[in-house]
């Protein structure tokens, strides 16, 4: 005689599938929230840097660019 799963067993399997799907959805939402928060922080930092850059005079901007170039050269020599 063949064994057939009970209706209760099938119901538990369906409920477990639903629970697994719900947990996967919740995990995806949490990951998306973390990614959105990180993107917001990066955007905020970029906006602050742009505002600082815009507040500089053209001479100060040129000096900043020269400093960045020198730092890159030092990194290339060291690394």
PyMOL commands that set and color helices and strands:
alter all, ss='L'
color gray80, all
select helices_A, chain A and resi 7-55+58-78
alter helices_A, ss='H'
color red, helices_A
deselect
rebuild
show_as cartoon
